[in-house]
Amino acid sequence: MKEKVLLVIATLDTRKPWSPQDEADEMTELIHSCGGEVVNTIFCKCQPPTASHLITKGKVEEITALCGLGGVDCVIVSQDLKGVQQRNLEEDFAVKTIDRTQLILEIFARNAKSLEGKMQVELAQLQYRLPRLTGHGAEMSRQGGGIGTSGPGETKLEVDRRRIETRIDKLKKDLKLVTQSRQTKRKKRQDQMIPTIALVGYTNAGKSTLLNALTDAATKTHDGLFTTLDSLSRQALLPDHRKIVLTDTVGFMHDLPHGLIEAFKATLEEVEQSDLLLHVMDISNDNYKNFYTAVNEVLKELKAFEKPTILVLNKIDQLEDPQRLKEFKDNHSWIVGVSALKGQNIQSLLLTIEEAVSQRAQEVDVLLDSDRMDLINLAYAQGQVLNVEYTPQGIQLKAILPDKAAGLVCKEDIRQKKTPPLKRLTKR
């Protein structure tokens, strides 16, 4: 049975590009992803917000009256609440009351499948709760089910500050080990000189579906927010037979809580360390411009905004206004419209990736020792071999290779190697 939710859209800044209705639409999607049903939506301006309740006394009374009529299991506020604000609202409404960050954390807790994902979610939950311990009463010992109660799994929320701090320290240490393991795998790929490409985008833009279309990864997909929490890397072949590694990442969102970015740093490192980004955008959504801006803001926070990027305009099969495909052309060197679900224009995207990767490559013409077949194999695996000729002097190789591979091969060009002068040995 779906939990009945009264949604409160609290507007703190009217200058934001997101309208109250935009906020309501996204919050409704988040609630649906949590298995809830919005039965009423209340809009209120909080300028300035009140210290005790965030929203005004009149709105508190209005919502209290609606809750008193019955049929409301939970009140969800679109802004983050301080501990005292959450306590006061819950006492007045007499129903469970949570905020936007708690709702997002709930979705993360339900969707986390891997050990790493569960640790990251638990860390984010505990870091959120720690500063809110003071002044909390009944809601901190809430044991019931429903939205906002999927906890880390120790003793639900009945933990004190010291135990939370101890657990946070333990999780950080465990995640550091996970990060080291991920770095080892990444270094192995770097040593093999395989270009790495990260898929980024607003949540539910279709990144996992695109990964499936490009790599046959068979990743589970679902039409919902934050379905993918664990990064997944898969190899693919470009049309010129060069290997690449594509990595799916957790979806972004506007005003993504900083604690979530911190908790998911191990996963998001794949974005920072990648050679190329695929910014996947749901071009069929009417709010696509705000999605585009929100993703760029997160990329700036990750210091990845300046990376070479292909803008992938997804879900063109659902697009009613084709003019949208032309809006970004002036600002992007590489832009492709696709339908990841239908497989439309996937080959065009691969060719664009090939072009982008080639700009980080160079043509080499070298003469190698006849026993350096390892370098010939490297050229076939990581680049485009134009010609190989076996001569008495050695192996003549012409190829287009990524910068790192090109540097390694050119270093072994026997025509460039100089014989070091003989050192004169002198007796003492």
FENHUHU-V128799 format. One record per helix or strand. SS is the DSSP state (~ for helix, > for strand). FROM is the first residue (numbers start at 0). TO is the last residue. Records with the same first field share a line. If there is no record, write none. Layout:
SS = FROM-TO + FROM-TO
This chain:
> = 2-10 + 35-44 + 49-49 + 53-53 + 73-76 + 95-98 + 194-201 + 231-236 + 242-247 + 251-251 + 275-281 + 308-313 + 334-336 + 338-338 + 343-343 + 360-367 + 383-390 + 393-401
~ = 19-32 + 56-67 + 82-92 + 99-110 + 114-129 + 137-140 + 160-190 + 206-214 + 257-262 + 264-272 + 287-300 + 315-317 + 321-325 + 328-330 + 345-357 + 372-381 + 402-410
